[in-house]
Amino acid sequence: MAASLVFLTPWGALLVLTALVPLAALSLASRRERRGRELVGLPAPPPARRLPRAVAVAAVPALLGLAATQPALQSTAHARVRTDAQALFVLDVSRSMLASSGRTGPTRLARAKADALAIRSAIPDVPAGVATLTDRVVPNLLPVADGAVFDDTVKRAVEIEEPPPSSSDVVATSLAALGAVGTQNFFPPSARHRVVVVMTDGESGTFDPRQVARALSNGPGVRLVTVHVSRPGEQVYSGGRLEQSYREDSTSGRALETLASASGGASFTEDEVGAAARSVKAALGRGPTVERGVTQRTRTLAPFVALVALVPLLFVVWPGLVSLGSAARTIRPAVGSVRTSS
């Protein structure tokens, strides 16, 4: 991993020019002090005593100007990426995925997102994409090698009914739509090893598992791995209120198992994410890789530079604070003695 120093807002360096203001004020004060000493015949202090204060006065705006440029460490990782394999994560965004164990509990979709990120982290060298499922599969992100882009897409772009289903059926999800992953251009021809990971509660309209399996076997074939994101007794809440129209489908888990069996894939519960990740890795196998540079993150240093500016600032104001404290201690006994004498 290589890291380089960059400045996100270099124009902020103009703030350094404000250092001229306190230096000019300090110079003017020094002239007045020198004239006053000359009038009363006092010798001037050695220059070495003035220099630290002048440096401290100039350092504060200089450091703040440096912080305004937003210095940052930009790291780039050189990783090996598979050229013959890709994965597609399909997340169910139908309304039933709003179900949770309580008004404040995590929804099925929130848990599905977390599970998708966990499984994706187990295959860092494989390009992965994101799609949503209702009664159709809609791609959000075609498979990419950058894990950060994948994570951002899952966290920010995947929402309930975005996009909405094309039909107005009570049960909006149709697992039959998964067949499109095998027959449409979700994967490039170079991806000979293909895996689709479906995160769903399995509550679907009627579909033919064998027909979906035939569609997924098209071409090189797509290995299906399903994760059943559902727990007994969950309800759908909207605005904190229970939706009376929702009815849990107790057969949803079996429907996913039947589909996985028909297609030669594997089905897991949301408590078996580790096993699901191992199944995905096994399905992808091993293959040729290429080296690609991927910018992982940019870490700003501005807050730390601004914090360092407090050191010279404290050096400037500390003598005044000490003098103020001494004066307060002197005044306090004097006030007490006045009260006693009265």
Secondary structure by P-SEA (a helix, b strand, c coil): cbbbbbbccccccccccaaaaaaaaaaaaaaaaaaaaaaacccccccccaaaaaaaaaaaaaaaaaaaabbbbbbbbbbbbbccbbbbbbbbcccccccccccccccaaaaaaaaaaaaaaacccbbbbbbbbccbbbbcccccccaaaaaaaaacccccccccccccccccccccccccccccccccccccbbbbbbbcccccccccaaaaaaaaacccbbbbbbbbccccbbbbbcccccccccccccaaaaaaaaaaaaaccccccccaaaaaaaaaaaaacbbbbbbbbbbcbbbbaaaaaaaaaaaaaaaaaaaaaaaaaaaaaaaaaaaaaaaaac
